[in-house]
Amino acid sequence: MTKAGVLKSSTGLEPTSAATSVRVANGKTQVLDGPYADSKEQLGGFHIIDVVDLDAALSWAARCPTARHGVIEVRPIMDVTMKDLLQKVSRGEQS
């Protein structure tokens, strides 16, 4: 991916035991040690690639060494600025 110029960012994440979860309910912030939900599957890291379409992204995902040891979930990045996203959230809109 690096040689082909499609890899834009990639990094691993610490284990879920190092996680802290934050959520706001009824205007009150709740901070919890550990992951938000118990699950057998965990996000171990991410790759951001810049390709023309979903087919190209799936092709690169299949070639990634990570696919040999787990599952790769392919998602587009939201095409919205953080300011726009925060405004939508404050209005209660779905993104």
RAGI-V735696 format. One record per residue. RES is the residue in one small letter. PSI is psi as a letter, one per 20 degrees, with the letter a starting at -180 (none if undefined). OMEGA is omega in whole degrees, 0 to 359 (999 if undefined). Layout:
BEGIN
RES_PSI_OMEGA, RES_PSI_OMEGA
END
This chain:
BEGIN
m_h_179, t_g_179, k_h_181, a_i_178, g_j_181, v_h_182, l_p_180, k_h_180, s_q_179, s_p_176, t_q_175, g_r_178, l_q_175, e_r_180, p_r_182, t_h_177, s_i_178, a_j_185, a_q_168, t_p_182, s_p_180, v_p_172, r_q_178, v_p_179, a_p_181, n_k_177, g_j_181, k_p_179, t_p_176, q_p_179, v_p_183, l_p_173, d_p_177, g_r_182, p_r_180, y_g_184, a_q_173, d_p_182, s_q_174, k_h_182, e_p_181, q_q_176, l_o_183, g_i_181, g_a_179, f_q_173, h_p_172, i_p_179, i_q_180, d_o_182, v_r_187, v_h_183, d_r_182, l_h_180, d_g_178, a_g_179, a_g_179, l_h_178, s_g_178, w_h_179, a_g_180, a_h_180, r_i_183, c_p_179, p_h_179, t_h_182, a_h_180, r_i_185, h_i_182, g_b_182, v_q_174, i_p_176, e_p_182, v_p_178, r_q_172, p_q_174, i_q_179, m_p_179, d_m_183, v_q_177, t_r_178, m_h_179, k_g_178, d_g_181, l_g_180, l_h_177, q_g_177, k_g_181, v_g_182, s_h_177, r_i_179, g_j_180, e_q_173, q_q_179, s_none_999
END
